[in-house]
Amino acid sequence: MKQILAPIVAVLLAAAPAAAQAPVRIGLSAPLTGPDAAFGQGLRQGAEQAVADLNRAGGGRPKFALVPADDAGDPRQALAAAKKFAADGVRFVVGPLESGAVAAAAPVYEEAGAVMVAPGATYTPLTGRGLWNLFRLGPSDAQQGRAAGSYLAKAFAGRRVSIVNDRSTYGRGLAEAVAARLKEAGTPEVLFDGFPRGTRDLSDLVGRLKAARVEAVYFGGLAPEAATLVRALREASIGASLVAGDGILDPAFAAVAGAAGEGTVMTLPPDSPRLPEPKGGKAPARSSEADSVAASGYAAVEVLAQGLERARAADPKAGRVPDGRKVAEALHGTQPARTILGPVGFDERGDRITGPVTLRVWRRTPDGRLDYAGNDVSGP
């Protein structure tokens, strides 16, 4: 019997180190097809380069492998991807990108013990559901709203400010965050109003704004309605400044607003840094959409890798791949992760601490276009 078992034990012992060195899998749930495919491909390129750079750096850390899944930006497909990752034992995930996809997938990842870092989901309530496993890199809608409120409280101190929204969950959430900040600053709005998406005749609303003698209007909503609103204001000879969130970051705003859109102030995340040049190779060509999110994909991998490393250091008995909750606890800690985006720390909800928000103003360019690029506004 000993003679039979000896070769088997020898084989198992020889195989054990190889098995122990299996790479840690990081899932990527992103819209690799569909209308947001350019952004999804940018996330993939950033995450792939981060994995390659981490593996090249070595230093006794585990190797990583990226496992991409196409969710097409659709909540149902994101849910299917989450179930597949959970079944396959993938416990670290970058994405999804869209808020609806995150909302659908997050409970599955939580039940599976998987940590997820969402690069772009902004819907405020996502991190208010008590999920221990969700972290987001960008500023939430509430953080953008508070930044806009601070700007209005300072730039229009003692003047009459109105808040308008498109009555969507997104638009009203922004509007309420602005209102809360103005109230804190002791300068509440003189009018809180709204109109449904798709409305073209704003004469009644414009009449109320005119009667209120507003000097600034904050709008919570998307580009088409923002453009319709600012045109209606100018046609009624109301010179009130328009301030909005990054929902107007769309060619439709410039196309519909035209000259009336000049001077509109917008909150948005700061420009994304470019990825470092890959070692031993040339950076792939990327569209402007892909370039705008590639660094977020890179940073999400960095966050997960550092959370894993800190969890291992805090609990040497955790093994090579600590429990997801241990990694989440490490990310909630006081020490921010070092990333291509700069220091990234998270509060108890999973929101980025002091999520960066910048302000840009739309101006006419020499060739007659309406653009915001490079037109920074002094912050609040």
N, C-alpha and C positions, 0 to 999 in steps of 0.2 A: 504493500500500500504506500509506504514512504517513497519507494522508487517511482510510483505512478504520480504522486502528488508533487514531488520535487520539481519536475519540469514545468508543471502548471503554475506553481508558485513563482518560479523564476520568470515565466512569461508575464504574469500579472505584475510583478515588481518592475519589470522592464517597461511595461506599458504605463505604469502609474505616473511617472514624470511627464510623459507626453500628454496624458489626459489632463494632468494638473495645469499644463501650459495652454490649454484650449483658450482662445481669446474670449474676452468679455464682449458679449454682443450688445450693441446699441441699436435699437430700432429707430427708423426714421419714417414717420407718417406725414406725408406731404402731397400736395397736388401735382403729381408728375405728369398728369394729363388734365385736359379741361381748360377752362378760361383762365385759371391762375397758374398754368403749368410753368410759365417763365419764372415765377417766384418759387415754385416748388423745386425746379431744377437748380436755382441759385442756392436754396437751402441744402440740397443734396451735395452740390459741389463744395460748399463750405464745410459741411459735416465730413465729407470724404477727406478733404485736405487736413482737417483737424485730427482725424483718426490716423492718417499717414504720418503727420508730424509727431503725434504722441508715441506712435510705435517706433519711429526713428530715434526719438530721444532716449528711450529705454530707461535706464536708471533703476532697474529692479522692479519697475511697475509692471502690472499685467498688460498684455497686448489687447488691443481692441479690434472689433470687426463691425462694420456698419451693415445693417440689414434694412434695406429700403422697402417701403410699401407705398403704393399709390392710392391715396384716398380721394383724389380728384376734387378736393375741397368740399366733398359731400358728407354730411353727418352720417348717413347710412354706411357709406364705404369706410369712413373713419372708424365706425363701430366695428365693422367686419375686420378691419386691420388690427384693432385693439384685441379682439377675441383671438385672432391668429397669433399675435405676439404673446398673449397670455398663455395660450395652449402650448406654444413652443418654448416657454420659459424665458422670454426676453424681459428683463427687469429694469431696463433703462431705455428711455424713449425721448427722442427729439421730435417735437410737434404734438399735435397738428398745428397748422398755421391759422386757420379760420376759427373764430369764436364758436360757431355752431358745431364744428367738428370736434373741438375740445370738449364742449358740453356733453356731446354724445359719448365720447370715448373715455373721459376721465373716470367715471365710476367703475368701468371694467378694469382699468389699470389699477385703481385703488384696491379693488377686491383681489387682484392678482399680486399685489405687493410691488407694483412697478412704479418707479419715479419718472415723472414726465416734465420736460422743460419746454414750454410753449414759446416759440420765438416771436409771435406776432399777435396773439389773441388779446383784444383790448376790452372786451365786454366786462364791465366792473364786477357783476355778481359771480363770475366764474370762481373767484378766489374767496367768495364769502359763503361757500357751501360747507365749510368744515373739512375739505379734502386735505389730507396730510401730504399727499404725493404730488401736488400740482404747483409748479413754479413758472412765472412768466418773466421774460426778459424786457419787454417793452412797457412803456407807461400805460396804465389802464385809462379808460375813458374818464373815470373820476379824477385821475391825476392830471389829465389834460384839462378837464373842466376847472379844476382848482387853479391851475396855472393861468388859464384865461381869466378867471375871476380876480386873481391877484393883479394881473396886468390892467384890467379894467378899473379896479379899485385905486390903482396908483395913477394911471394915465388920465382917468376921468374923475378924479376926486372932486366931490362937490357938484358933479354934473349929473344929468339925467340919463340913466342907462336902462334899456329894455332887454328882456330875454324872450326869444322866440324859438320854437322847436317844431319839428315836422310830425310830432305826435307818435313817432315810432319809439320802441324801447330804447334804441340807441340814442336818438335825438333828445328825448326827454331826460335820459340819464345824464347826458352832458349838461343840459340846461339846469337841472337840479343841482349838479355839482357847482356850477357857476353861481347860482343863487345862494347856495350855502356859504360859499367863500365871500361873496359880497356882504352877506348878513354879518359874518364874522368881522369883516372890516368896518362895519358900521355904516355901509353905504348900500342898502338894499335897492333892488331894481324898482322902477316906477310902474312897470307893466310886465306881466308874465303871460305870454300868449302863444298861440300855435295855429298850424294849418296842416291838413293831411298831405301826404306825398302825392304829387301829380297835380296839385292845385295850380291853376294858371291865373285866375282872377283874384288878386290880393287887395282889391280896392278897399274892402271893409277893414282889413288888418292895417293897411297903410293909413287909413283915416284915423284909427285909434292911436297909431304911433305918432301921427302928426299932432293930434289933440294932446298927447302926453308930452309934446315938445322934446322928444328924445334926441340925445346927442351921440349916442352909441347904441348899437344893437348887437347882442350876441345871438348867433344862430346855431342851434344844435340840429344837425341833419346832414344831408348829402349834397353833392355838387349841383344837380339840376335845380333843386328848390332854393339853394343859396343864391344861385345866379338869377333865378326868377325874382327873388326877394330884393336883391340889390338893384336890379333894373327898375322894379316898381318904386323903390325909394327915390331913385334919381329922377324918374319920370314925374314924381310928385314933388320934385324940388326939395326933397329932404336930404340934407348933406350928412346925416349921421354916419359915423364910421361903422363898418361891419366887421365883426370878429367871429371866427368860427373855428371848429376843430379840423382834424385831418380828413374828415369825411368829404371835404371839398377838394381834396388832393386828386383831381380827376380832370382830364382834358375838357370835359363837359362844362366845367366852371368857366374857363377862359372863353370857350366857344360861345356859350349862351350869354354870359355877363358882358362880354366885350369891354368897351371903355368904362362902363359903369363899375366893373370889378376892381378898377385900380384903387389902391389904398386899403383893400381888404386885408386884415391881419389874420393869420392862421397859426394855431398851435400844432406841433408835430414832433415826433422823435428827431433827434439830431441826425445829421448825415452819417451813414454807416461807413466805417473805415474800409479801405481796400484790404483784401487778404494779402498776407505776405507771399512773396514769390515762392513757389514750391521748390524744394531742394532737388537739384539734379534734373529739372524739367522746366518747361515753359507753361505759364498759366494759360488755361483754356480760355477761349473767347467767351465772353458773357454778355448778355443783353443788359440794358440799364436796369430792367426789373430784377434780373437775377443778381446783378451786382449790389442792388439795394438791400438784399437780405442774406447774401452769402456770409457776411461776417457774423450775423446772428446765428446761422447754422453752425459756424465754427465755434462761437462762444458757448452755445448750448452743450456741445460735446465737452468743451473745457470745464464747464460747470459740473457736469456729471462725473467726469474723471476726477476732479478735485474733491467732490463730495465722497466718492468711493474711497479715495486715498485717505481722507480725514477720518472716515468711519473705521477703516482698518487700523489706523494709528490709535484711535480712541479705544478700540476693543481688539487687542491682538488675537483673541480667541474667535473672532468673527470669521476667520478664514480668508481666503483669497477674494471672495465676492460677498461682502456683507449683506445682511438683510436690507431690503429697500427702506424700511423705516429708519434704520440706523443712518443710511445715507441722507435721508430727508432731514433727520435731526442735525446732521453735520451741516447741511445747507442752511438751516434755520439759525445756525450759530452766529456769533458776533463777528467772526472773521470773514470778510468778503472773498469771493473767488477772484483770482487774477485772470482776466480774459482780454481778448483782442478789443473788446468794447470798453475796457477799463475795469476798475473794481466793481464787482456785482455781488451785492448782498440782498437778502430777502427778509421780509418781516414774517410775523407768525402766520399770516394768511397765504404767503407765497408770492406776494407782490414785491417787485424790486424796490428796495429802499431808495428814497430820493430818485425815483424814476426820472430820467432826464427828459425835459420838454424844452423845445426851442420855439421861438416865434419868428415867423417870416411874413413879409408884406408883399402882396402882388403889385408889380409895377409894369408899366409899358416899357418894352425894349425899343432900341433905335429902329428896329425893323417893323414895329407896330404890334408885336405879340404881347400877350399878357403872361408874365412869368414871375415866379417867386424865388428862383435859384439865387443864392448869395445875398438875398435881401433880408438880412437879419434885423430884428427889432430888439431893443434893449429889454431884458427880462423884467419881471415884476420885482 
